[in-house]
Amino acid sequence: MRKIIPFLIVCVLVSPAIGRQPTQPKDTQALKAALQAKLDEWHKAGKFPGATLGVVLPDGESFGLATGYSDRAARTPMKPNDRMLAGSVGKTFAAATALQLVKEGRIGLDDKVEKYLGGEPWFARLPNAKDITVRQLMNHTSGLVRYEFKPQFTKDLTANPEKAWTPAELVAYLLDEKRPFEAGKGWDYSDTNYIVLGMIIEKVTGRKFYDEASRRLLKPLKLKDTIPQDGLKLKGVVQGYAGPNNPFGGKDAMIQEERFTINPQFEWTGGGFASTAQDLARWAKMMYEGRAYSPDLLPEVLDGVSAPMLGRETRYGLGVIVRKTQAGTSYGHSGFFPGYMTDMMYFPDSKIAIAVQVNTSVGRDLGKPLSRVLVEMMEVIRDQK
């Protein structure tokens, strides 16, 4: 799910990358110590419970770090391998699965969605139903509005917090809606786009999305700390804090008696994974180096459209936010789920990937956007070369 308040979606958009680009640091232990100090400094200055940081260096060496607490009440120290819900970062797994199917000729990026889902009884009631293409789902230019922030959806979710939602039930919240723009003629971030993409993936494969993602991505790429967000109990996921009176259940602590206060299963291909910062950094490097799908599709992935909601000069491709930062252009994705926030960036000039997760979704408690944290960490890495 997308970040709710402007503070959370502000990207670090400043002058072009400066000077020298980072290379493989010679002393990894010194680098870890420098990054840990920066992480602890951020935690001390903020009000958030805890955070994890994952780093992958140019040669593929990876490591994780942690600061603060995974449980604020018990003051349990956060560990690098603690899992958190990754929010919209999970869209990248749906995108990579779809891209594999594109290479196999089973999905066409410029095919009309009607080709795959036109037989569904609700399909004609979608905004722009007959005009939307697969590409427009993946880059958020379809004109399908967000189901996840509909007042009726949050009301129904709170009233029946353990419900397991079907994709068709989620899409139903925007049937007969007035379109905000013609397909391909605007941009608006919406989980609904990736819910519909997930339905296409299941239609053409005849398999459940999580089974496909596991078979095609998680297992072969050895993402052992990344798991489907498919129920009320998720192994290894630490407590998340959403703030009192949050619209998704109204509780601050999102896990009560080892169960989520709302069923996170509803996010599905709009996000839908729990992971560690280290796994996500490894994933970012593989995703944006074209190693999670055929590399000849990478230019299509990175061919973004203007995404002004995410910041000046920011573009959105096929499951990628392209951002200009002080540390250079980055490819990545950010994510929000009540109680958790995530951001990951891959810097192509240096071939370094970084990811950060926090177990709060109260943006003001961070002191700075997660994108700024990642850029500052990248600057530490550059200074260690």
N, C-alpha and C positions, 0 to 999 in steps of 0.2 A: 504494500500500500504506500501511497505517496505521503510525504511529509505534509502535515496539516497547516502549519503556520509559516509565514514567509521566512522567518529566521532559519527554519530547517532546510529550506530549499535554496538559500543564497549560496552560490558557488564562488570560488575564489577566482575572480576574473580581473587580472591585472596586466601589467606589461609583459611583453614576450619573454620567453626563457632567457635567463642571463648567462652569458659566458659559457664556461666549461660545463660539460655534461658529466654526471657521475658514472664511474666505472666500478667494476668489482672491488669492493674494499679489501685491502690486504689483511687486515686484522679483524676478523669477525667478532671476537670477544670484546674488543674495544668498541666496535660498532654497537653491539648489543647493550653495552654499559651506557653509551651515549644516548641511545634511544630510550632505554629504561629511565634514565634521568629526566629526559624530556617528557616521557609519559607520566612520571610521578609528579613533575612540576605542574603539568596540566591538571591532574587530579586534585592536587593541593589547592589550586586556584579556583576550581569549580565546586559544584555542589552535587555532582552525580555519584552514584554508588561505586561503580567500577567500570573498567574498560579492558579490552584485549586488543593487541596489535599483531598483525601478521605481516611478514616481509619475505619476498622472494627476490634473490639477487640474480644478476645476469646469467650465471652458470646454473641456475636452478636450485641452489642451496636455499633452504627456507627455515624460518624459525618463528616462534611466537613469544610474546611478552604479555604481562598483565599488570594491572594496578588496581588498588581499591578493593571493593567487596562484592562478592556474588550474592550475599544476603546481608542487607543493611542491619537488620535487627540482631542477627546472630554474629555479625562482624566476621563472616567467613571470608577469608582472602580469595580474591578472584585468581583463577589459574589460567594459563595460556590455552589449555585444551577445554575450557568451559564453553559449552554451546549456547548460542542465543538465536532467536528468530531473526532471520536476515531480511524480512520484508521484501520489498520490490527487487532486491538483488536477485531473488529467485526467478524473475522474468528471464534472466540470462540463460537459465537452464532450459526454459521453454523455447527460447530463441534458437539455441544451439541444436536442440532436438529437431525443430522445424527445418533448420538449415541442412541437417543431414538428410532429411526427407526431400528437400529441394534437390540436393545433389543426386538422389536416387530417382528423381523424376516423378515422385509421388505427390509433391506439392509444387505449385508454380507461384513464385513471388507476385506475379502480376495477374494471377488467376482471380476471378471474382469469387468471393466467399460463397456466393450462391451455388457455385459448382459443387461445393462440399456439403453445405448445410441447407440448401434451398428446399429440401423435402421436409424439414422440421416444421411442425404446425405453427410455431411462433415466428418463424423467420421473417415473413413479410412485414411484421410489425416492428422490426428493428429500424431505427433511424438510418437512412441511406442504404437500406437493405440490399437493393439490386446493384449498387454502385461500388461497394467496398471491395478492395483487393486484400490479399494476404499481406502484401508489403505495407499497406495502410494500417492494418492492425498492428504490425510490428513496430512502426515508427509513430504511432499515435496520431495519424492524420485521417482516421476513419469518420470522425464525428460521433462515435459512440460515447455517450456520457458515462460518468462514474456511477456504478451501482453502489459502491461501498460507502459513499457519504450521503446516500439518500436517507432522509429522516425516517422513512418507513422501514428501511433495512436495519438501521441501528436500533430502532424500537423493537423490531421482530427478533433481532439477535439477542438483545438484552432479555426479552421476555422468554426466550427459549434457548438459553446459552449453550446447551449440550447438543443441539441439533446438528446433524451432519447434512450439509447442503449439497444439492446437485448443481451442476453448472447451469442447467435450464432454469432453476429457481433463482439463481443470481441474476441471470440475464432478464428475467421477468420484471425486475424493478425498473427497467428503462423501456419496456415495450410501449409503443405509441407516443414516446417522447418527441417533442419538436427538436429537429436537428439543430445544433449550434452553427454548423456550416456544411457546405456540400463536401462529399468525400474527396479528400486530396486538396482541399482549398483552405485548410486551417490546421491548427495544432492544439491538442488538448490532452494532457496526460490522463489516462484512464485504465484502471485495472480491467475493465470490461473487455478491452481489446485483446488482452492476453487470455482471458477466460474463453473467448471465442476461438482464439488460436489453439488453445488446449483441446477444445471440442473437435477442431479439424484434425489435430494430431491423432486423437483417439479414433476418429472416423476412418482415416486412411490406413491406420495400422491395425485396427481391431483389438488394440490392447489398451490397458489403463496407462495414463500418462506417467505415473510414478514408476511403473514397471519399465516403460520405455526409457525414461531418464536414467534409471538405475542401470539398465542393460547397455545403453549407448554411451553414458557419461560417467556416472559415479564409480562403477566398477572398473572399467578399463583405464580411467584416469586416476584411480586409487584415491578418490576423495572419501576416505574412510570416516571422516568426522562430519560429513554432510548427510543429513537424513530428511526424509519426507516429513512435512508438517501435517500429519494426517489424523490427529486425534487429540484428546484432552490430556493425555500423558505422553510426554516426549522425553526419552532417555537422555540424561546429561544436560538438559536445558536448565539454566540457572534462573533464579527469580528475576522478574522484570517489573519495573515500577512505572506506571502510566500516569500518576498524579491523581488526586481525588477528583471524583465527578467527571472522569473521562467519558466520552460518549460511547465507548465500547465496553459496557458492563459496569461502569461507574466505580470500579475499585482501583486503589493505588497498586497494591501487590497483585500481580496477574496470576500467580500460582497460589492456590489455597489447598492444603492437604494433598500436595503432589499432583493436583489437577488444575488445568487452566480455568479461569473464571468464565471464559467464553471459549468455544471450540475453535481453535486456530485453523482447523481444516478448511474453513470457508474460503481462505485466501487462494488455495489451489495454484493454478498457473499464473495468477496475478502476483505471486511471490512464492509462498508455499514450501520453504526449506528452512531448517535449522542447521547452523554450521558453526565453525570456529573461524576466527580471523585468519589464522594460518592457512586453513583449507581454502578460504575465499581468496586470499592473495595468490595461492597456487592456481586456483581456478581462473582468476583474472588474467594471469600470464598466458595460460593455455587458450582461453577464450579469445583474447585480442591479439594473439600471435597466429590464430587460425589453426590451432591444433585440436580443437574440439569438433571440427567439421572440416570440409574440404577447404584448403587455404585459398583456392581460387575464388571463393565467395567472400573473402575478407574485404575487398573493395566495396562490395554491396553492403556489408555490415557497417562500414565506416562512412558511407555516403549519407550523411545526416541532413535532416531538415532543421530549419531554425526553430528553436525551442525557447522562446523568450521568457516563459514562465520559470525556467530554470536558471536564468541569468543572462547577462549581456554576452553576446557572441557564442553562446552555448548551442550545440546542435544535438539532435537525437537521431541515431541510426537504427539498426535492427538489433535492439537489445543493448544499446550502448549510449551513454551520455559522453559527448566529446566536449571537453572543457579546456580552456586556456588558463594556465596558472603560472605563477612565478617559477615553478620548477619545470615548466615546459607543458606541451599539450599532453592531456591525459585521456585515456579511454577507460570507462568504468560504469559504475551504477551505484546509486544510493538506495536506501530502503528504510521503511518505517513499519512497525507493527506495535500496537499498544504495549508499552513496557520496554521497547527495544528500538535502537537505531543503528544503522550500518552504512558504511561507505567503503568502496574499493576503487582503486585507481591503478592503471597500468600506464607507465611512461615509456612510449616506444623508442624514444631517443636513447634511453639508458637500459631498456629491457628489464626494468625493475617494477615489481608490483607490490602494492601495500594495501592492507585492509584494516579497518578499525570497527569495533563493535562496542556499544555501551548498553547497560541494562537499565536504561530509562528512556522514555519518550518525551520527557519534559525538556524542551529545547533550551529554555533560559538557564537551566542548571549546568549546561555544558560550558558556558563562558565563551565559546566560539563554535562555528559550524564544524562538522566533522571533516568537510573538505579542506578547511584551513588546517586542521590537525594533520591531515595526510601530507599536505604541502610542506608543513614545518618538519615533519619526519623525513620527507624526501630531502630537504635541505640539510638535515643532519647527516644523512647518508652521503650526500655529495661532498660534505666537508670532511668525511672520513676517508676519502679515496687516497 
